[in-house]
Amino acid sequence: MRLVPILIAFLFPVAAGAASAQSGAVLTHAAAREGQDLSGSWTYSIDPSRDGLYGFHGSPAGEGHQRFDPRDVEAVIRERPEALFEYDMRRAARTTLPGSWTGHDPELRHYEGLVWYDRAFEANLEDDERAFLHIGAANYTARVYVNGELVGTHRGGFTPFAFEVTDRLVDGENRVTLGVDSARDETSIPSPVTDWETYGGITRPVRLVIVPETFIDEAWVRMTQEGRIAATVALDGPEAAQRPVAVRVPELDLTLQGSTNRNGVFEAEAPAPERLRRWSPEAPRLYDVQIEAGADSLPERVGFRTIEVRGEKLLLNGEPIFLRGICMHEEELGRDPARAITEAAARALLTEIKDGLNANFVRLAHYPHAETTVRLADEMGLLVWSEIPVYWRIAWENDEALATARTMLEENVRRDRNRASVILWSVGNETPVGEQRNAFLRRLIADVRRLDDTRLVTAALLTEFREQDGELLTRITDPLTADLDVMAVNAYHGWYGPLPVERVSEVRWQSEWNKPLIFSEFGAGALAGFHDPDSRQKFSEEYQAEIYRETLEMAEGVPFLQGMSPWILKDFRSPRRQHPVYQQGWNRKGLISETGERKEAFGVLADFYEEMEAER
């Protein structure tokens, strides 16, 4: 059966006022495109005084200091013995990318600043081809040079960016240099004050992508809220307008086809075939999709489902669902993680969640995680909360901070709109209520709704807690709640504050919003292997387990609660946590240790989720 819908000319929505929201091409599913993976061996050179950028009087760096200069330093010195070079990128120390510089050398454990990376690669473009450098993530500010020329700068450590380098390449050997600066200031997203490891450097793959002169830049294939199959495809190039496009799902015998509008955008939809099976955690059905436009084609793998709110209920594919989840940082198992998230590393973490905890949901905190992780969530059947690091203290009144946050949000949404697992976009975590903050976050919420009308918007909020007439009451009073689809709160009763652990289950919740609630965080710290039989010693496994028992009992008394993601799956690096016995630079709220050892609370939550699933 072939379904040919009427083309609707519709430009991809762009955040209003965010003219610089895109650093370059989107390159949906960059890993599947022609080109070469530049991961592997690179040289690197630390530059704490930013000597490679500036002279000591503030002028641009001169010869002998420009680490992005592609010339062979040894050859230059042989030709001109009087020349002085204080670096040599070709003979510098070597490391394997992607991976933070915390894994390059133990001395870089707490380094904040600029590091230069360099490597050679071969290129031989045809006349009708274009080339882009696609970087999955570089934390925090990245300057990208090809053959000594700056091709672009990107801010933000967790989202992909790409720059066209067609005119910068030569036939044969080329050199790419990245200057990555992890330093953040008060206008950064996040600000310098966080509760996790910085992990500066190039933490996701670098790829040279080769495409035709006119190519498929972005493709979004999804199920609409009405249950129809829709596709939007954006082309880039001199022949992008009025170009035939086809989106095929062979297993469903479904083809959406037509031509792009004058802006190079194609949009179409059709009824879902009867034999389509919707994606769910129990049956994470994915379909191969082929997008075709002229000389270009792009493969994707997509699941189809709907997510919506009806009163205080959360509905997946029209049926109520409770989100049995956990939070997770992007940090692999092991004593010396470097945010080198391979497919195997991501699968190990997600398997602990799906099979170990009997969960169906993961909050990917506190920033966009690797595309590898989100694609695995699609495959394994884990619903995803995805967020940007608008976290704690942000310069709410600063236009640059807002622009950076909007760029991050747009890059995150555009990268992962094809992932059925993603059901929630979050715009913030534990931010203080105030008019400037409210305006900042409302702008982000509006951006989400323009970019994606198939998912829900949330934010992790703080609450108001008090004792009144002998009753323990928690109220959701944040005015931002009115703008969200789903309420979410971080609730650390019994860990932070004076409330004794044995009274946590007495806490009652009040809401006047008629919306579903997620406990986006709760929990307690515990050092794996430290025990205290009477359960009253913080950092003991028994205390953590008791916090979980009490909080889960409390949760059963909240009728509008529709999900939870306790904090957190695994102990993770955090320089602010410095108790010499229990922490030593680790946040110990994990249900497993940094090496994967399960704590007592792991079993408490796993049993609770198993019983909940059995009662469905």
VEXKOLTOR-300133 format. One record per residue (C-alpha): x, y, z; residue in three letters. Coordinates in steps of 0.001 Angstrom, whole numbers, plus 500000, padded with zeros to 6 digits. Example, Ala and Ser with C-alpha at 12.3 -4.5 7.8 and 13.67 -1.06 7.14 Angstrom:
512300495500507800ALA/513670498940507140SER/
This chain:
500000500000500000MET/501388503423499057ARG/500028506503500793LEU/500820509802499082VAL/499711512758501226PRO/499268516362500241ILE/502422518370500892LEU/502152521089503484ILE/504798523788503107ALA/506040524344506610PHE/509427525602507728LEU/511071523898510701PHE/510213525999513758PRO/513081528127515015VAL/513169529725518435ALA/512044533314518067ALA/514863535751518672GLY/517498533014518533ALA/519199533958515280ALA/522402532189516296SER/520668529126517751ALA/522276526824515203GLN/526054526735514943SER/525814525064511547GLY/524247521995509994ALA/522070519648512059VAL/523161516465510243LEU/520579514118511712THR/522148510735512525HIS/525640511908511612ALA/527131508524512525ALA/525257506868509638ALA/526529509246506935ARG/529389508869504496GLU/532753510119505697GLY/535256509069508316GLN/535292508706512050ASP/538107510835513453LEU/537960509182516853SER/541136507492517973GLY/544661508820518447SER/545128512609518802TRP/547944514654520274THR/547135517130523030TYR/548765520068524786SER/547547521847527915ILE/547478525640527753ASP/546526527048531184PRO/547526530630530253SER/545801530428526829ARG/549141531145525172ASP/547860529614521938GLY/545257532387521663LEU/546804535534523112TYR/550178537175523661GLY/551081538356527156PHE/549963541909526290HIS/546628540680524972GLY/547446540684521273SER/546757537576519129PRO/549252534770519646ALA/552290535027517428GLY/554335532453515530GLU/555718529878517881GLY/552625529989520073HIS/549745529249517679GLN/548987525619518381ARG/546522525591515481PHE/549321526356512982ASP/549380523251510724PRO/553077523502509781ARG/555583520874510883ASP/557500522644513647VAL/560637520539513150GLU/560690521335509427ALA/560291525070510082VAL/563141525063512608ILE/565448523207510209ARG/564717525820507563GLU/564922528751509972ARG/567136527930512982PRO/566429531342514503GLU/562702530533514834ALA/561451529823518350LEU/558529527466518897PHE/557332526667522408GLU/555044523853521346TYR/554956521045518793ASP/551511519549518327MET/552754516784516018ARG/555071515454518722ARG/552970516238521777ALA/551566513630524150ALA/548981511280522674ARG/545575510214523900THR/542527508405522578THR/539341510342521869LEU/536548510650522698PRO/537080510950526435GLY/537677513714528948SER/541206514829529741TRP/540684513443533254THR/541575510154531583GLY/544677511473529808HIS/546822512041532893ASP/546074511864536653PRO/547494515390537013GLU/544562516731534975LEU/541990515442537487ARG/540912518947538549HIS/542253520944535604TYR/540054523809534405GLU/541203525607531283GLY/542278525228527672LEU/543606522060526035VAL/544548521771522361TRP/543933518614520315TYR/545380517873516879ASP/545449515132514249ARG/545897514572510526ALA/543368513023508170PHE/543093512337504458GLU/540454513938502226ALA/539740513845498499ASN/536424515524497692LEU/534627515220494380GLU/533423518442492735ASP/529803517808493750ASP/530542516916497393GLU/530552518943500590ARG/532316518241503877ALA/531377519012507475PHE/533162518466510747LEU/530628517109513233HIS/531541517088516931ILE/529239515163519262GLY/530220517275522275ALA/533187519285523528ALA/533119520783526993ASN/532794523792527258TYR/533959526256524583THR/535396524723521414ALA/537350526508518693ARG/537662524412515533VAL/540522524940513053TYR/541173523175509763VAL/544590523614508182ASN/545243526555510468GLY/542008528461509736GLU/539270528992512313LEU/536031527470510990VAL/533825528074514010GLY/533336528368517766THR/530747526604519909HIS/529723527047523548ARG/528071524340525605GLY/529493521007526639GLY/526776518476525875PHE/525206519042522467THR/526425518363518920PRO/527602520967516432PHE/528919520971512893ALA/530841523375510673PHE/531225523195506916GLU/534860522735505853VAL/534441522098502121THR/536517525101501083ASP/539146524518503781ARG/540182521019502708LEU/542982520101500297VAL/543435516850498446ASP/545574514565500574GLY/546633515279504139GLU/544720517822506222ASN/545000518802509857ARG/542208519496512327VAL/542874521270515613THR/540398521815518426LEU/541028524192521285GLY/538670523111524088VAL/538309525354527131ASP/536436523948530139SER/536370527230532081ALA/532907528620532736ARG/531743531956534106ASP/528531533277535611GLU/526911533584532174THR/527624529950531286SER/525102527098531231ILE/525693525646533759PRO/527485528208535910SER/530730527150537658PRO/528723525945540690VAL/527589522351540109THR/527472519018541913ASP/529193516914539268TRP/532553516521537558GLU/533424519022534825THR/534915516424532452TYR/536517518958530126GLY/537566517925526651GLY/536163516132523611ILE/533789513627525161THR/531894512422522072ARG/532952511370518560PRO/534409513696515934VAL/533418512829512388ARG/534163514179508919LEU/530823513939507119VAL/530702513906503311ILE/527396514771501617VAL/526167515703498135PRO/525982519356497152GLU/522310519355498113THR/521747517037501062PHE/519319515969503778ILE/520283518106506735ASP/517462517172509089GLU/514744514530509135ALA/512074514143511801TRP/509758511124511572VAL/507164510636514307ARG/503634509789515372MET/501438512828515961THR/499199513245518986GLN/496324512200516704GLU/498056508899515923GLY/499144509719512371ARG/502615509212510885ILE/504325512492510046ALA/507651513448508518ALA/509492516737508149THR/512656516873506067VAL/514931519899505575ALA/517412520025502691LEU/520511522197502406ASP/522113523206499135GLY/521606525100495883PRO/518821522740494717GLU/516962522426498025ALA/513764524085496758ALA/511155522088494831GLN/513169518894495318ARG/511426515473495330PRO/511580513778498746VAL/510455510333499863ALA/510254508919503368VAL/509846505147503299ARG/508999502635506030VAL/509377499394504031PRO/508067497028506710GLU/504802498992506816LEU/504673499495503028ASP/504367503194503803LEU/505786506020501689THR/505397509742502311LEU/506489511670499257GLN/506261515035497582GLY/508492518044497002SER/510147520584499231THR/508854524135499429ASN/510868527201498441ARG/512703526984501779ASN/513839523437501093GLY/511444521869503609VAL/509114518930503028PHE/506348518010505458GLU/503707515336505098ALA/501598512940507097GLU/499339509930506581ALA/497194507563508648PRO/499160504954510578ALA/498939501526508884PRO/496808499049510796GLU/499667496628511268ARG/501917499238512906LEU/502880498241516447ARG/503386501128518807ARG/506598501488520794TRP/506396500881524551SER/508758499777527347PRO/507228496305527215GLU/507555496089523428ALA/510104498619522138PRO/509246498156518468ARG/511479500080516056LEU/511104500435512272TYR/513782501068509678ASP/513109504327507842VAL/514772505522504652GLN/514770509213503708ILE/515603510002500072GLU/516177513292498276ALA/517999513426494949GLY/521489511985495306ALA/521232511775499086ASP/519686509169501351SER/519626508790505121LEU/518725505723507217PRO/516949506043510550GLU/515384503671513054ARG/512230505031514652VAL/509551503945517098GLY/506021505323517004PHE/504044506186520140ARG/502041508969521765THR/502489510596525156ILE/499969512944526750GLU/498518514258529992VAL/494880513902530951ARG/494128515574534271GLY/496442514007536843GLU/497186511000534626LYS/500074510367532278LEU/499111508382529185LEU/501410506396526891LEU/499625505273523729ASN/496353506292525366GLY/496860504110528466GLU/497833505258531981PRO/501461504626532878ILE/503493505011536063PHE/507120505947535452LEU/509256503536537469ARG/512597505239537126GLY/515973506367538374ILE/518312509285537635CYS/521638508721535901MET/524730510808535227HIS/526797510318532074GLU/529650508481533702GLU/530841504944532999GLU/531402502314535681LEU/534922502222537133GLY/537226503941539591ARG/538569506414537019ASP/535707507408534707PRO/536396509886531894ALA/532936510262530347ARG/533958507879527575ALA/530498506496526891ILE/530791503644524447THR/527787501539523515GLU/529008498868525938ALA/529392501409528772ALA/525897502817528175ALA/524368499337527922ARG/525918498296531236ALA/524251501244533000LEU/520889500949531271LEU/520759497183531896THR/521099497805535629GLU/518095500100535323ILE/515892497987533050LYS/516644494499534356ASP/518148495140537778GLY/515701497738539077LEU/512671496576537030ASN/512374500147535774ALA/510790501607532640ASN/512118505174532933PHE/515405507053533289VAL/516085510701533960ARG/519253511624532069LEU/520614514269534415ALA/521594517135534340HIS/522434517738530682TYR/521907516015527315PRO/523568512593527368HIS/525291510894524451ALA/523202509999521406GLU/524437506428521907THR/522650506294525261THR/519356507653523943VAL/519361505277520965ARG/519954502372523355LEU/517003503536525447ALA/514923503273522257ASP/516180499754521674GLU/515877498526525278MET/512538500107526113GLY/513333502841528627LEU/511358506071528673LEU/513603509127528919VAL/513551512512530654TRP/516046514717528775SER/517222518056530120GLU/519639520930529665ILE/521903522161532511PRO/519883525180533597VAL/520875524241537101TYR/520899526025540442TRP/522495529450539952ARG/522019531013536517ILE/522461534643535426ALA/518732534994534782TRP/518959538640533696GLU/521828538044531243ASN/520982537914527535ASP/524067535851526715GLU/523108533199529275ALA/519609532994527826LEU/520941532718524278ALA/523279529902525324THR/520481528019527067ALA/518206528386524036ARG/520930527136521721THR/521551524093523932MET/517857523346524091LEU/517425523593520336GLU/520470521427519612GLU/519234518836522103ASN/515689518705520732VAL/516804518610517098ARG/519237515773517770ARG/516748513532519602ASP/513320514279518097ARG/513369510888516365ASN/513773508973519625ARG/510532507345520792ALA/512060506862524247SER/512207510611524924VAL/508901511731526422ILE/509912514704528588LEU/511993517798527846TRP/513104519495531053SER/514140523154531127VAL/515660523382534608GLY/516620521848537935ASN/516263523309541446GLU/516154526921540309THR/515115529708542714PRO/511695531287542195VAL/511795534881540948GLY/510438537026538148GLU/513633536986536079GLN/513995533238536499ARG/510334532727535580ASN/510714534785532386ALA/513922532916531465PHE/512360529467531873LEU/509105530481530194ARG/511087531465527115ARG/512641527980527089LEU/509244526341527543ILE/507906528325524583ALA/510899527197522514ASP/510206523546523318VAL/506600523870522242ARG/507626525440518925ARG/510253522788518274LEU/508302519692519322ASP/504545519349519744ASP/504656515592520387THR/506262515559523844ARG/505719517021527307LEU/507566519806529145VAL/508678519677532753THR/511267521037535197ALA/512569519756538542ALA/511241522230541107LEU/511621522906544812LEU/508707522694547260THR/507409524320550418GLU/507564522121553543PHE/506059522919556944ARG/504589521351560073GLU/501069522538560827GLN/498944521356563744ASP/501171518316564118GLY/500860517431560424GLU/503790517365557997LEU/502767519085554761LEU/504541519652551444THR/502946522021548949ARG/503803522610545290ILE/503745526393545061THR/506210527271542293ASP/504346529531539811PRO/506220527926536903LEU/504043524852537448THR/501263526573535525ALA/503425526518532387ASP/504434522847532599LEU/502669519716531388ASP/504061517605534224VAL/504979518722537739MET/508301517444539058ALA/509902518006542454VAL/513097516999544216ASN/512182515708547678ALA/514981514902550118TYR/512946514495553306HIS/515078512779555939GLY/518427513574554293TRP/518520517373554032TYR/516754519246556822GLY/515709518384560368PRO/513013515773559649LEU/513925512405561242PRO/513989509504558837VAL/511233507660560717GLU/508783510514560060ARG/509286510757556279VAL/506349508447555605SER/504072510850557511GLU/504560513674554997VAL/501396514595553104ARG/501362516342549725TRP/499100519137548542GLN/498534520324544969SER/495929522553543375GLU/497278522169539841TRP/495361519107538560ASN/498512517800536880LYS/500548514616537217PRO/503551514728539540LEU/506954513041539279ILE/509329512756542211PHE/512299513773540075SER/514765513162542921GLU/514879511685546398PHE/517374509570548277GLY/520362509560550596ALA/524089508950550499GLY/525690505648551440ALA/529213504318551205LEU/529069500798549807ALA/530124498358552499GLY/529609500745555436PHE/526988499348557806HIS/525223500576560921ASP/522719498085562375PRO/520397500616564022ASP/519924502512560689SER/520552505941562217ARG/524034506675560900GLN/524103508731557723LYS/526211507254554914PHE/525410503718556087SER/523686501362553673GLU/520976500817556286GLU/520199504550556560TYR/519919504888552784GLN/517665501829552586ALA/515430503207555342GLU/515124506554553528ILE/513923504607550488TYR/511399502569552492ARG/509987505656554170GLU/509863507710550958THR/508199504931548990LEU/505582504599551734GLU/505046508354551558MET/504717508126547762ALA/501902505618548018GLU/499838508313549731GLY/500139510815546843VAL/497214510161544472PRO/498498512444541710PHE/502010510917541686LEU/502632509323538293GLN/506323508566538409GLY/509620508787540226MET/513316508913539446SER/515257508658542722PRO/518742510124542928TRP/520734508224541575ILE/521801504967539883LEU/525568505168540470LYS/527953507039542739ASP/529493509780540611PHE/532426512170540713ARG/531741515477542471SER/534648517669543662PRO/532364519525546098ARG/531829516317548118ARG/534933516034550292GLN/534164514104553499HIS/537472512239554016PRO/535816508971555069VAL/532584508674553100TYR/532947510812549975GLN/536505511709548889GLN/535274513495545773GLY/532261511245545100TRP/528565511916545541ASN/527515508727547325ARG/523767508801546660LYS/524076506004544108GLY/522221502736544508LEU/525387501122543202ILE/528974502138543845SER/531218503571541161GLU/532367500024540362THR/528850498567540255GLY/528488497107543764GLU/524803497110544692ARG/523813498706547991LYS/520930497572550192GLU/518621500317548869ALA/518983498928545343PHE/517010495862546413GLY/514417497993548224VAL/513624499948545059LEU/513841496913542763ALA/511355494989544923ASP/509002497981545037PHE/509037498326541253TYR/508615494585540726GLU/505562494540542991GLU/504151497616541286MET/504572495996537865GLU/502943492777539082ALA/499901494726540295GLU/499277496398536934ARG/
